[in-house]
Amino acid sequence: MSAAHDTARPSTSTSHQDRTSRYLDMARAAMSARANATTGDGASVADQGAALGTDLPRVRTVQEMTAELRANREERRRSHEQTRREAEATYAPHEFSQSVRDAYSASARVMVRPVQGPRPEPVPEVLDLAELLDLAELRPKRGRGAGTEGPGRLARLLHELARHVFKTKGYRLTPGQIVFHTSQELLAEALGVDVATVRRWTRQLEARAYCDSRPHFSDMTRNGETVAAVDGTLYAVRLVPGYRARLGYDDLSHQWRDLDADRKAGRTAWALLKAVRAEKEKARQEGKKKLRGSTSPTERGAWVHVLKNWAVTPGTDEDPLNNDPRNFPLEEAKTVQDVVYALPVVLDAHPTKRAALVGMLGAVLARQLRDQHSRRWYCRLIWDAYHANVEGRQGLQQLAAQLARLDADRREWGGLRNPAALLAARLRYPSAVQA
């Protein structure tokens, strides 16, 4: 077996030598052909490759590649035009009606419609009093009040106050009832009746579930001791038919006003009525008249104006006798509550004094909220609220409600560090910030 193996070796070696010599001959022939080939004799690279015995790819020129790109573009354009003509062919003929053509073409193309913005939210409305209460049933049938509206007069006034609070606070939906703080003495003055009559009419309205009223108690300091005292009356007034108005625990436990501060500043219904009656008596005795354009104390609208301000910011002591647009507030505001009470004066202030009043109120807010560097921002808030009132919106009333709410939070919210930031967030995102 070893002999056979030895015999095969020369044969294998000979085959390797033959292949090697053949490759060498091919290399010499290629080198000789390349040396003899020239680029100027018109021979192409492919011909040279054929001479070398190899199959080289044909190299394209720049003109050939440009022509190929142009041909590809033309082909794509023809394909696009063909697709468009096929799509147009799916439209219904023009002799059909427009509805048939629209239905026919809807399956062949996509209708692109412009994107529309969010739809404006519907403005909630409050029904008229006649839809919430049977006024004819309230008319007295006999006695001294026969033929008059009776409790209907009080119902109309409460409904007007509820609508004012609803509009001022900017509700997005109509609630079943509105709760506000008021004074029965002021209600009696506005209606021209006795306080006992207001209480009797209130009971009759409560029997029909139109309203619910309770005295509201607040803590006050008397002789160095903290005692509970009545600071006004809460009314819950129906806004939706069939709804039973009822005051809840949150309404009764809420701190609607700072009674000590109001008593110290003379912002009470008793002080207001005392001042008005004294001025009326003085005017009667001396025969003096107010300036031209002033409000008469006998006009019901003046007292309704006071009640509306009180319902939004309890404790407002705007004297209807001194509600003269030509006058300027004599006392300088010092607290946030003073700013709340002075905001309605901005609308009635003389044009030459309005800017000074706004600057003073803005400075008080910046100082009380520990935000001195933002005085101009607070002035801008007041100016924007004033322009809103000029345009027919309740800008000053809404700002007063926000400031009154913030002032209550400052007293009740122990962890409130930055009341100015809370006010800015509530004004910017009124629906998102609930705290």
Buried (B, 14 or more C-beta within 10 A) or exposed (E): EEEEEEEEEEEEEEEEEEEEEEEEEEEEEBEEEEEEBEEEEEEEEEEBBEBBEEEEEEEEEEEEEEEEEEEEEEEEEEEEEEEEEEEEEEBBEEEEEEEEBEEBBEEEEEEEEEEEEEEEEEEBEBBEBEEBBEBEEBBBEEEEEEEEBBBBBBBBBBBBBBBBBBBBBBBEEEBBBBBBBBBBBBBBBBBEBEBEBBBBBBEBBBEBBBBBBEEBBBEBEEEEEEEEBEBBBBBBBBBBEEBEBBBEEEBBEBBBBBBBBBBEBEBBBEBBBEBBEEBEEEBEEEEEEBEEEBBEBEEEEBBBBBBBBBBBBBBBBBBBBBBBBEBBBEEEBEBBBBBBBBBBBBBBBEEEBBEEBBBBBBBBBBBBBEBEEBBEBBBEBBBEBBEBBEEEBBBBBBBBBBBBBBBBBBEEEEEBEEBBEBBBBBBEEBEEEEE
